[in-house]
Amino acid sequence: MKKLIFIYNADSGFFNSLKDTVQKTVAPKSYDCKLCQVTFGAFSMKDDWREFINQLSIKVEFLHKDEFIKKYGKTKHNFPNAFIEENKKLTLFISSQEINSTKDIAGLKALVEKKIKNIK
């Protein structure tokens, strides 16, 4: 069974989330996680992104980079990104450059829809 895994360029935990929220609000241009900026409000995932993810025909998981590294080990790829996992093998699905080039949820949705068509 295939799974789509999005990885934030942020670490997990309450204090990291608080720091990220402040930085996104006070100095958004200096914030390093475009995936977080586009898909999250101050405290939770944006509803339209959640609805989009829930309608996909593939299981989706979200991990912070520390959670990803703990579960899968280090990667040569920059964060944020997304992988397809199948039979415990990871394949890069969306690169950090692609995610960072999106301007908003509509752009990210279009990118995911375009790429998901190529999953067999």
C-alpha positions in Angstrom: 0.0 0.0 0.0 1.4 3.4 -1.0 1.5 6.3 1.4 2.2 10.0 0.7 4.4 11.5 3.4 4.8 15.3 3.7 7.8 16.5 5.8 7.9 19.9 7.3 11.1 21.8 7.6 10.4 22.2 11.3 10.9 20.1 14.4 8.1 18.7 16.5 7.1 19.8 20.0 5.2 22.5 21.8 8.0 25.0 22.1 9.1 24.5 18.5 5.5 25.1 17.3 5.3 28.2 19.4 8.6 29.5 18.0 7.4 28.7 14.5 4.1 30.5 15.0 5.8 33.6 16.2 8.4 33.6 13.4 5.7 33.0 10.7 3.8 36.0 12.1 6.6 38.4 12.9 9.1 37.6 10.2 7.5 35.4 7.6 10.2 35.9 5.0 12.8 34.4 7.3 10.7 31.3 8.0 12.2 28.2 6.5 9.1 26.0 6.0 6.9 27.0 3.0 4.8 23.9 3.6 3.9 25.1 7.1 3.3 28.7 5.8 1.0 27.6 3.0 -1.0 24.9 4.8 -1.2 26.1 8.5 -2.8 29.0 10.2 -1.6 30.2 13.5 -2.5 27.0 15.4 -3.9 24.4 13.1 -4.0 23.1 9.5 -6.1 25.2 7.2 -9.5 23.7 6.5 -9.3 23.8 2.7 -5.9 22.0 2.8 -7.3 19.3 5.2 -10.4 18.8 2.9 -8.1 18.4 -0.1 -5.8 15.9 1.7 -8.8 13.9 2.9 -10.2 13.5 -0.6 -7.0 12.1 -2.1 -7.0 8.4 -3.1 -3.9 7.7 -1.2 -3.1 7.5 2.6 -1.3 10.7 3.7 1.0 11.3 6.7 2.6 14.5 7.9 5.9 14.4 9.8 8.2 17.1 11.2 11.8 16.7 10.1 13.0 15.3 13.5 10.1 12.7 13.4 11.0 11.7 9.8 14.7 11.3 10.6 13.9 9.2 13.7 11.6 7.0 11.7 13.4 6.7 8.4 16.9 8.0 9.0 18.7 10.9 7.4 18.1 11.9 3.8 20.1 13.8 1.2 17.0 15.8 0.3 16.2 19.2 1.7 13.0 19.9 3.7 10.2 20.5 3.3 9.4 17.8 0.8 7.1 14.8 0.2 7.9 11.1 -0.4 5.9 8.2 -1.6 6.4 5.1 0.6 5.8 1.7 -0.8 7.0 -1.6 0.6 9.1 0.4 3.1 11.0 2.1 0.2 10.9 5.9 -0.1 10.8 7.8 -3.4 10.9 11.6 -3.6 7.5 12.8 -4.7 7.8 16.6 -4.3 11.2 18.3 -3.8 11.8 21.2 -1.5 12.3 23.5 -4.5 8.9 22.6 -5.9 7.2 23.2 -2.5 9.1 26.4 -2.0 8.0 27.7 -5.4 4.3 27.5 -4.5 2.7 30.7 -3.4 -0.5 29.4 -1.8 -2.7 26.4 -1.1 -4.1 26.5 -4.7 -0.6 26.2 -6.1 0.3 23.4 -3.8 -2.9 21.5 -4.5 -2.2 21.9 -8.3 1.3 20.5 -7.8 0.1 17.5 -5.8 -2.7 16.8 -8.3 -0.3 17.0 -11.2 2.2 14.7 -9.6 -0.3 12.2 -8.2 -1.5 11.3 -11.7 1.9 9.7 -12.2 1.6 7.3 -9.3 0.9 3.8 -10.5 
